[in-house]
Amino acid sequence: MKHHRHFATAGNVKLREASKIRILITDLDRRVRILDRDITTEEEFAGVFDHFDPAYPILARTLVARRDNLKDTIAALEKRLVSFALGPEGVAFEYDVICA
């Protein structure tokens, strides 16, 4: 059996990691949309829409916190994705390839 050496350049590694981050962002965004629907459903069921109302459903509060954490994670991942498009001197290169 012949062993093939696989040489990964720094550019290829960055492109692969950027691709994984884009996939993760897409999945997290889908989860945020699901949580939004669940929050709306819970609020409609309880008939309370004000987050500061003591009667606001506990489940909705929990879902809102989870959704907000996911949005923060998405924002951090998007910043990381943009940082891949910057070269050592902060000059943009291959932005379309990385962020497309």
For each residue, the residues with C-beta under 8 A, 3 or more apart:
1:
2:
3:
4:
5:
6:
7:
8: 12 13
9: 12 13
10: 13 14
11: 14 15 94
12: 8 9 15 16
13: 8 9 10 16 17
14: 10 11 17 18 84 98
15: 11 12 18 19 97 98
16: 12 13 19 20
17: 13 14 20 21 84
18: 14 15 21 22 81 84 98 99
19: 15 16 22 23
20: 16 17 23 24
21: 17 18 24 25 77 80 81
22: 18 19 25 26 81 99
23: 19 20 26 27
24: 20 21 27 28 77
25: 21 22 28 29 74 77 78 81
26: 22 23 29 30
27: 23 24 30 31
28: 24 25 31 32 70 73 74 77
29: 25 26 32 33 74
30: 26 27 33 34
31: 27 28 34 35 70
32: 28 29 35 36 67 70 71 74
33: 29 30 36 37
34: 30 31 37 38
35: 31 32 38 39 63 66 67 70
36: 32 33 39 40 67
37: 33 34 40 41
38: 34 35 41 42 63
39: 35 36 42 43 60 63 64 67
40: 36 37 43 44
41: 37 38 44 45
42: 38 39 45 46 57 59 60 63
43: 39 40 46 47 48 49 56 57 60
44: 40 41 47
45: 41 42 57
46: 42 43 55 56 57 60
47: 43 44
48: 43 53 55 56 57
49: 43
50: 53 56
51: 56 61 64
52: 56
53: 48 50 56
54:
55: 46 48
56: 43 46 48 50 51 52 53 60 61
57: 42 43 45 46 48 60 61
58: 61 62
59: 42 62 63
60: 39 42 43 46 56 57 63 64
61: 51 56 57 58 64 65
62: 58 59 65 66
63: 35 38 39 42 59 60 66 67
64: 39 51 60 61 67 68
65: 61 62 68 69
66: 35 62 63 69 70
67: 32 35 36 39 63 64 70 71
68: 64 65 71 72
69: 65 66 72 73
70: 28 31 32 35 66 67 73 74
71: 32 67 68 74 75
72: 68 69 75 76
73: 28 69 70 76 77
74: 25 28 29 32 70 71 77 78
75: 71 72 78 79
76: 72 73 79 80
77: 21 24 25 28 73 74 80 81
78: 25 74 75 81 82
79: 75 76 82 83
80: 21 76 77 83 84
81: 18 21 22 25 77 78 84 85 98 99
82: 78 79 85 86 99
83: 79 80 86
84: 14 17 18 80 81 98
85: 81 82 92 93 94 95 98 99
86: 82 83 90 91 92 93
87: 90 91 92 93
88:
89:
90: 86 87
91: 86 87
92: 85 86 87 95
93: 85 86 87
94: 11 85 97 98
95: 85 92 98 99
96: 99 100
97: 15 94 100
98: 14 15 18 81 84 85 94 95
99: 18 22 81 82 85 95 96
100: 96 97
